[in-house]
Amino acid sequence: MTHGTRAVVAFVVKSLFANRTGEVICDVVFDKRIRITGQVDGDGISLFDHDRGCQISGVWNRSHVTLYDHGSYCHLSIHVSGNRFEGYDYATNSYFGGEWNDAGVMIYDLSEGGSFRYS
């Protein structure tokens, strides 16, 4: 999964679990602030990633999120259960998973073989 895609996943997961949409997600590992704006709510997902200059759109039904990343021209699928999530990135044909808590979002990216924290 690319750095930008991970940031989008972290932003969407954080928005869903915190029940609010912010404007910035912070990549703790790379010490970088990523600006993403838009809405994550019951009507769907409509975001703009200012770092990559692209839209992200999608739908969710309280346990499953389907996203389309207009920057990579690919879908992402995320299943949410409790404070954990798992998903698939069709751009890199790889799985990822993670968890959310008050400190932020931890993503375990199997394509990179590592963990990434966002707050």
ABEGO torsion letter per residue (X at the ends): XBAAAAAAAAAAAAAAAAGBBBABBBBAAAGBBBBBBEBBBAAEBBBBBAAAGBBBBEBBAGABBBBBBAAAGBBBBBBBBEABBBBBBAAAGBBBBEBBBAAEBBBBBAAAGBBBBBX
